[in-house]
Amino acid sequence: PMPTYRVDADKGFNFSLADDAFVCQKKNHFQVTVYIGMPGDPKYVKTSEGLQPIECFYLKLNGVK
């Protein structure tokens, strides 16, 4: 099954209806929390080359100024 995730903009963010996005109001003062749920204990990931063992997991967040 696919992993589940939830991203919370905890501190320093307000939601802008005009931009349809969270906006950070204060420079260098914010907090983002990410919750990831993995059903079971996955060992492999399906790729175009077949099953590959999971060696590590990275999460990348991007911000736009």
C-alpha positions in Angstrom: 0.0 0.0 0.0 1.0 3.6 -0.5 2.4 5.6 2.5 0.2 8.2 4.0 1.4 11.7 5.0 0.2 14.9 6.6 2.1 18.3 6.6 1.3 20.8 9.3 2.4 24.4 9.1 2.6 24.8 12.9 4.0 28.2 13.6 4.4 31.5 11.7 2.1 30.7 8.8 -1.3 32.0 7.8 -3.4 30.7 5.0 -4.0 33.2 2.2 -7.3 32.6 0.3 -6.1 35.0 -2.5 -2.9 32.9 -3.0 -4.4 29.5 -2.1 -1.2 28.9 -0.1 0.3 29.2 3.4 2.2 32.4 3.8 5.1 32.9 6.3 4.6 36.3 8.0 7.9 36.5 9.9 11.4 36.2 8.5 13.2 33.1 9.8 10.5 32.1 12.2 8.4 29.1 11.2 7.8 25.5 11.9 6.7 22.7 9.6 5.9 19.2 10.9 5.5 16.2 8.6 3.8 12.9 9.6 4.5 9.9 7.5 2.7 6.5 7.9 4.1 3.3 6.4 1.8 0.3 6.6 3.7 -2.8 7.7 7.5 -2.8 7.4 8.4 -2.1 3.8 11.7 -3.5 2.5 11.4 -2.9 -1.3 10.1 -0.3 -3.7 8.8 -1.0 -7.2 10.7 0.8 -9.9 10.8 0.6 -13.7 13.8 -1.8 -13.3 11.9 -4.1 -10.9 12.0 -4.3 -7.1 14.8 -2.4 -5.4 15.7 -2.6 -1.7 14.9 0.5 0.3 18.3 1.9 1.5 17.1 5.3 2.8 14.2 7.8 2.7 14.5 11.5 2.0 11.9 14.2 2.3 12.5 17.5 0.5 10.5 20.7 1.2 10.8 23.8 -0.9 9.9 27.3 -0.1 9.3 30.2 -2.5 10.1 33.8 -1.5 
